[in-house]
Amino acid sequence: MLKHDLTDEDFEPYFRTAQEVSQFFREIGPRYDAENTFAVPSIEAFKKSGLGALPVPKEFGGAGGSLLHASKVITELSRGDSAITLAYNMHYIMVGIAGGLMSEEQNKYWLGRVADGDLMFGPFSEQRAGFSGLADMKAVPQRDGGWRLYGKKTWGTLCEAADIITTNATITDAEGNLPEDFEARIAAESFFIGDFTVDADGNGDGLRIEKTWDALGMHATGTHTIHFDGYYVPADGFICQWRAGAFGVLEWASLMFASIYLGMQQRVLEEAVATLAKKRLGATFGAIVAADTEVAGVGHIIDGVGELASRVELSRRVLYRTCEEVISGRDADWPVELRFPYIGLAKTFIADNVLYMTRHAMSMVGGSSFRKGAIFERLYRDSAASMFQPLNADQSRTYIGQFLLQSARPQG
Ligand SMILES: Cc1cc2nc3c(=O)[nH]c(=O)nc-3n(C[C@H](O)[C@H](O)[C@H](O)COP(=O)(O)OP(=O)(O)OC[C@H]3O[C@@H](n4cnc5c(N)ncnc54)[C@H](O)[C@@H]3O)c2cc1C
């Protein structure tokens, strides 16, 4: 078990740094959203800030920040710019997941590199089926040890900045055949770590970046396709069997995603209040007939802003309380089958709320929010990404419903 023993007092300077970096992300964000490219200047700013080493335990050279500390930093960065932050969020997710599963020796090396400023990313999802699809990517054993990876991952967030890659692939026989038996295939799906070194065109030894990212929102994440064509992973790049390992540490994924969308909620509220507090309609003839209508005095606006704020506050409580329950081990009180979906509820709750909020903020601000370049149309587009990152709401409910119904079934 890794030690995350940073005190709240010692966390304060990290949070202040996050506020500064957040401000920088806020300034540069609109340009990279409009250009639909990775926010390259964010790399130096993030690396220089030292925030990437926050969750690395002290024994490996980091700060020893907890899940809650990481969550607070991501929330703050995301308030500045959610798309840029979603890229660095992959770093936090993979440091948490890999750090929780690697051996002492592996952690010393890889987390030691992270403490020195290296960035990690994690392309797992493939085109056929996202995160829950067993890896079609093959890890072909080599005569002299290690594996060569073949296949492609279609969601490579942060690939333009990362130094270290973590991914999953299924170990094949020497001829490259995937196990035919389903259980054997699950057992052969493995978690690997290695160097990610590519040139300015994205070409590396046995791997390459294909710049395919073109989506509704989250433009600055640089979520491109990663091709593996004989990428070599030495024996010590094997971490563990993927599914069995990952399910024990996936809180680092769902709670970090939740943090992204909590930061986005805070931004929606901030922008809605700033706009609605000063908006005047002048003389109106409609639901309100008046010589001069001040929007801040309209009933449904007052109520709506209050509602947005209530959703932010409830989401904050759900997320930070969930982090605290996981840190203190209270999650052990839940049936083990429900651990992952129950932790994931924070993310699905916040995703539902941010989607509602971006829509409602637009409806209150009015048609100007719909124009390109308006912060609200951007938040609306970016918030749609919250539907997809694991666990999604449908799958969470399926896990929970299945467990409850199966547990209550008559025996015999
Ligand atoms: C901006 C952005 C960045 C991303 N970055 C990364 C990244 O860096 N690395 C990465 O690995 N992934 C990344 N992803 C991918 C993401 O996490 C999902 O894996 C991806 O969206 C595809 O998975 P899906 O479940 O949405 O779709 P699909 O797997 O195609 O699912 C289609 C439908 O089937 C349902 N379904 C899927 N599996 C099951 C199941 N087992 N049981 C029941 N129902 C199921 C889904 O709920 C959905 O309704 C990113 C996504 C976004 C939007």
Ligand as a Chemical Component Dictionary entry (heavy atoms), coordinates in Angstrom:
data_LIG
# 
_chem_comp.id                   LIG 
_chem_comp.type                 NON-POLYMER 
_chem_comp.pdbx_formal_charge   0 
_chem_comp.three_letter_code    LIG 
# 
loop_
_chem_comp_atom.comp_id 
_chem_comp_atom.atom_id 
_chem_comp_atom.alt_atom_id 
_chem_comp_atom.type_symbol 
_chem_comp_atom.charge 
_chem_comp_atom.model_Cartn_x 
_chem_comp_atom.model_Cartn_y 
_chem_comp_atom.model_Cartn_z 
_chem_comp_atom.pdbx_ordinal 
LIG C1  C1  C 0 -12.379 13.271 -24.180 1  
LIG C2  C2  C 0 -12.143 11.819 -23.979 2  
LIG C3  C3  C 0 -10.868 11.366 -23.673 3  
LIG C4  C4  C 0 -10.620 10.005 -23.502 4  
LIG N1  N1  N 0 -9.349  9.584  -23.199 5  
LIG C5  C5  C 0 -9.088  8.276  -23.004 6  
LIG C6  C6  C 0 -7.777  7.823  -22.676 7  
LIG O1  O1  O 0 -6.840  8.608  -22.535 8  
LIG N2  N2  N 0 -7.577  6.496  -22.545 9  
LIG C7  C7  C 0 -8.581  5.602  -22.690 10 
LIG O2  O2  O 0 -8.322  4.420  -22.555 11 
LIG N3  N3  N 0 -9.834  5.993  -23.007 12 
LIG C8  C8  C 0 -10.108 7.298  -23.157 13 
LIG N4  N4  N 0 -11.372 7.713  -23.488 14 
LIG C9  C9  C 0 -12.354 6.683  -23.849 15 
LIG C10 C10 C 0 -13.477 6.461  -22.853 16 
LIG O3  O3  O 0 -13.022 6.335  -21.575 17 
LIG C11 C11 C 0 -14.337 5.264  -23.289 18 
LIG O4  O4  O 0 -13.648 4.089  -23.185 19 
LIG C12 C12 C 0 -14.794 5.444  -24.691 20 
LIG O5  O5  O 0 -15.590 6.587  -24.692 21 
LIG C13 C13 C 0 -15.512 4.252  -25.266 22 
LIG O6  O6  O 0 -16.233 3.558  -24.341 23 
LIG P1  P1  P 0 -17.800 3.605  -24.243 24 
LIG O7  O7  O 0 -18.161 2.684  -23.140 25 
LIG O8  O8  O 0 -18.238 4.994  -24.154 26 
LIG O9  O9  O 0 -18.290 3.078  -25.648 27 
LIG P2  P2  P 0 -18.539 1.607  -26.109 28 
LIG O10 O10 O 0 -17.605 0.691  -25.399 29 
LIG O11 O11 O 0 -18.518 1.612  -27.573 30 
LIG O12 O12 O 0 -19.997 1.337  -25.558 31 
LIG C14 C14 C 0 -21.187 1.431  -26.337 32 
LIG C15 C15 C 0 -22.371 1.171  -25.430 33 
LIG O13 O13 O 0 -22.258 -0.103 -24.813 34 
LIG C16 C16 C 0 -22.286 0.014  -23.401 35 
LIG N5  N5  N 0 -21.305 -0.903 -22.825 36 
LIG C17 C17 C 0 -19.985 -0.955 -23.121 37 
LIG N6  N6  N 0 -19.398 -1.953 -22.423 38 
LIG C18 C18 C 0 -20.362 -2.521 -21.680 39 
LIG C19 C19 C 0 -20.374 -3.586 -20.739 40 
LIG N7  N7  N 0 -19.310 -4.303 -20.474 41 
LIG N8  N8  N 0 -21.539 -3.849 -20.132 42 
LIG C20 C20 C 0 -22.670 -3.162 -20.410 43 
LIG N9  N9  N 0 -22.716 -2.153 -21.297 44 
LIG C21 C21 C 0 -21.586 -1.847 -21.921 45 
LIG C22 C22 C 0 -21.900 1.457  -23.106 46 
LIG O14 O14 O 0 -22.439 1.865  -21.862 47 
LIG C23 C23 C 0 -22.505 2.177  -24.287 48 
LIG O15 O15 O 0 -23.869 2.401  -24.044 49 
LIG C24 C24 C 0 -11.673 9.070  -23.636 50 
LIG C25 C25 C 0 -12.966 9.528  -23.920 51 
LIG C26 C26 C 0 -13.209 10.874 -24.082 52 
LIG C27 C27 C 0 -14.606 11.313 -24.390 53 
# 
loop_
_chem_comp_bond.comp_id 
_chem_comp_bond.atom_id_1 
_chem_comp_bond.atom_id_2 
_chem_comp_bond.value_order 
_chem_comp_bond.pdbx_ordinal 
LIG C1  C2  SING 1  
LIG C2  C3  SING 2  
LIG C2  C26 DOUB 3  
LIG C3  C4  DOUB 4  
LIG C4  N1  SING 5  
LIG C4  C24 SING 6  
LIG N1  C5  DOUB 7  
LIG C5  C6  SING 8  
LIG C5  C8  SING 9  
LIG C6  O1  DOUB 10 
LIG C6  N2  SING 11 
LIG N2  C7  SING 12 
LIG C7  O2  DOUB 13 
LIG C7  N3  SING 14 
LIG N3  C8  DOUB 15 
LIG C8  N4  SING 16 
LIG N4  C9  SING 17 
LIG N4  C24 SING 18 
LIG C9  C10 SING 19 
LIG C10 O3  SING 20 
LIG C10 C11 SING 21 
LIG C11 O4  SING 22 
LIG C11 C12 SING 23 
LIG C12 O5  SING 24 
LIG C12 C13 SING 25 
LIG C13 O6  SING 26 
LIG O6  P1  SING 27 
LIG P1  O7  DOUB 28 
LIG P1  O8  SING 29 
LIG P1  O9  SING 30 
LIG O9  P2  SING 31 
LIG P2  O10 DOUB 32 
LIG P2  O11 SING 33 
LIG P2  O12 SING 34 
LIG O12 C14 SING 35 
LIG C14 C15 SING 36 
LIG C15 O13 SING 37 
LIG C15 C23 SING 38 
LIG O13 C16 SING 39 
LIG C16 N5  SING 40 
LIG C16 C22 SING 41 
LIG N5  C17 SING 42 
LIG N5  C21 SING 43 
LIG C17 N6  DOUB 44 
LIG N6  C18 SING 45 
LIG C18 C19 SING 46 
LIG C18 C21 DOUB 47 
LIG C19 N7  SING 48 
LIG C19 N8  DOUB 49 
LIG N8  C20 SING 50 
LIG C20 N9  DOUB 51 
LIG N9  C21 SING 52 
LIG C22 O14 SING 53 
LIG C22 C23 SING 54 
LIG C23 O15 SING 55 
LIG C24 C25 DOUB 56 
LIG C25 C26 SING 57 
LIG C26 C27 SING 58 
# 
